[in-house]
Amino acid sequence: MSARLVLLGPPGSGKGTQGALLADFLGVPEISTGAIFRKNLSEGTPLGLEAQTYMSQGHLVPDSVTNAMVADRLSQPDAADGFILDGYPRNVEQAGVLDQMLAEHGWTLSAALELDLDEELAVKRMLHRAEIEGRADDTEPVIRERLTVYHQQTEPISSLYKARGDLVVVDGDGTLEQVTERIKAALAPYLS
Ligand code: ADP
């Protein structure tokens, strides 16, 4: 079957790490909007340069830019048999646009997986990650701003998916392996 998943959860909750593992396991591409923006930035493309101002402040890149980028990515052949979206949708408007994109392809979402993590733990993880990866937006003030944006704009999406019976919440506190096992168990009924 085709797994079509959306990953939700605060910055630092492990969406990227677990998303990549899950994508491997399910044999579908992981589509991370943040990673696509960072790649464009490192290559100096116009998209990357446009996104940089917003990313460096912890703000969302404008919907017009992000939605077009995701529409294009979902139309690539490798997304035809499923995907994991990491970092999209990130506000209610994007969630509506995603619904339209799915409908245009004749697809339905398998589930929206939310990784739940204590906020201070998430901050600690990101500060630790900063030492290893050196991500420009992993400084404490920008991390705090990303969390604010998450609460204001992204969190409301959870209730939207919950109302549809698509929300699966998993505790993101634990070892990498523990969280992976929890995710697989929680998603099993949605992927059969
Ligand atoms: P994190 O979840 O740790 O904040 P991401 O890699 O998902 O990191 O996102 C990094 C940045 O990329 C965001 O702060 C934002 O500026 C931009 N971005 C990523 N996804 C989106 C999106 N769906 N809409 C708007 N901006 C986005």
Boltz pocket constraint, residues with backbone or C-beta under 6 A from the ligand:
constraints:
  - pocket:
      binder: B
      contacts: [[A, 9], [A, 10], [A, 11], [A, 12], [A, 33], [A, 34], [A, 35], [A, 37], [A, 51], [A, 54], [A, 55], [A, 56], [A, 58], [A, 59], [A, 60], [A, 61], [A, 62], [A, 66], [A, 86], [A, 87], [A, 88], [A, 89], [A, 90], [A, 94], [A, 137], [A, 146]]
      max_distance: 6.0
